[in-house]
Amino acid sequence: MKVDYELKRHTKTMTTRKFYERFSNFDLIQGYCRECPRYGTNYSCSPLDLDIEEFFNSYDYIDIIVSQLFFKPEDYERKYTKEVFDQLINDTLVKERKKVVKEVLEREKTYAKAQALTGPCNHCVKNCREVYDECIHPEIRRYSLASLGIHTSKVLKDLFDIDLIKIEKELPKYLNNVTTILYCED
């Protein structure tokens, strides 16, 4: 099933210090992370073995990129089976997420020091912590904002005036993805 959609991209740049101070809420976000089936199973997901504030402050800036997808009225009125709905999400939101991830990973190469936050990492098995004693791909591992304790819905609302809408059994009025890149200017 092919569905057309309109894509809007929004971006903001901030110092990492300001971003961390404004949007870090580790205890709250880790409460959500603990409910995830991947909690404690992946080296890019919670709990992380790093000083998160130090990690953020080792970079100068962060670019926040929001991809927002809007659909046609008839797409919102349709009833979807689980399989068709999952395929729709894969063909739209997941496809656009992959595009922006590829873009920010390419941008990483243009800075002396940079890291995209595109997690959770999927470079090896999903339960890599249970299989390996340590991350076998630390050079390509990328963290998620949630694993770093960043309150993504607050980022969306405060910086872009966008509400975070959960994807449940029906198509929400829009879908969005947040991708970021941390970097140092030379």
N, C-alpha and C positions, 0 to 999 in steps of 0.2 A: 504494500500500500504506500503510495507516494503522497507525501503531504508537503505543500509549499508553506514557507514561513518567511517572515521578515526578521532579519538579524540587525540588532543595534549593538554597537560597541561603545562602552564608556571607559574612560581612563582618568586616573588621578595619580599624581606623584607627590610623595611626602618624604620627609626625613624618616629614617627608620626609628630613630629615638621617639619622635612625636607619634608615629604610627603605633609603636609598641606601648607607649604610655596610654594612649587613647583607647586601644582596642584589645589589649591583653586582659583576659579574665580567666586565668588558668583553672581555678577551682570549678567555676561554672561549666566551662567547656569540657573539662576532663570528666565531669559527671555525665555528660552526653557520650563522650568517648567510651566510658566504661560500659555503656549499654550496647556498643557495637560488637558484633561477632568477631571482628578482626583485632579487638583490643588485646594487646600483649602478644600478638602473633606475628607482627610484621615490623621490621627494623625502621620503617619510616612512619609508623603509627605509634600512638601512645602505648605505654609510657616510653619516653625518649631518655636516652642517657647523655644529656647535654645541658649546659646552662643556657636556657632559652634567651634570657635577656642579653647575655654576653653574645650569643649567636646573632641576634638582631643588631646589636650595637657594633658588631664587627663590619657592618655595611653602612654606607652613607644614606642611600635612598631606596625607596620601594615604589615601584609602579604597580598600581592595582588596575587590572583589566577585567571588566564585567562584560560578558556576552549575554545578551537578552534576546530571547526568541518569542515572536508573536505569531499567532496562527490566524487562519480565516475563520469567520463566524461559524461556518458549517462544520469545521473541525472540532469546535468546542461542543457542538450539539450532538455529535456522534457518540454512540455507545461502543466501547472497545472491549474486546476480550483481553484477558491478561497478556496473552501472547502477542496480539496485535499492538497493544499499548506499549509493551516492552520494546517491540521492534520500532515503533514510532519514536520512543525516547532515544533508542540507539541510532536511528537514522537522522536525528535532528540534534538534540543536546549533546550526545556523546560525540557525534561527528564534529560539531563546532568546537567542543572542548579539545578534541585532538588537534584541530587546526591551530588554536591559540597556544596550546602546549608546544607544538612544533615551532611556532614563531618565537616564543620566549626562550626555548632551548637554543635556538639559533642566535638570539640576542645575547645570551650568556657569553658566547664566544667573542663578542665585540668589546667586552670589558676586561680589565685586568683581574677583577675579582667580582663574581656574580653567582647567584644561585636562584633558579626559578623554584617557586613553591607550587608544585603541581601534583603532589601526592594524592592518595597513597601510592607508594612505589609498587610496580607490578613487573619488575624485571626478572624475577625468578618465581618461586612458588609463593602462594599467598600466605602460607604459614611459615615463612622463612626462619623466624625465631625458634620455632620448634624443630626445624630441620638442621640449621647451621648454628654453630657457636657464636658466629659474628656475621655481619653483613658481608656477602661475597662480592658486592658491587658498590662499595662506598663512593666511588668516583661518579656514579650515575644515579645514586639514590637521591630522591627528592622528597621532602616532607610535605605534609598537608598543613594548611593553616590551623585546622582543628588540633592536630597533634602538638602544635606550638602554643596552644591556648588562646588563639585569636578568635574573637567573637564576630564571626562572619556576618551574621544578620545585622549587627550594629554597624559594621563597615558599610554594608549595602545601604542601610537607612541613613546613616549620618553623612556619608560622602556622596551618595547617588540618589537619595530619596526613593529607594526601591525596597519594597517589603520582600522578605524571604518567604516564599510560598512552598510548602512541602509538596512533593509529587506523591499523590496518593492514588486513588482508583480512577480519577478522571483528569483530563487535561486542565491544568491551572491556567489562569488568564495570561501567564507568560512563564517561561522557563529561564533560569539564569545560572551562570557559572562564574565563579570568581577565580582568577588566576593572578599570581603576582610574581615579580622578579625583584630580588634584592641585588644591589650593585654598588660599587665604589667608583667614583670618578677618579681619573688618574691624578 
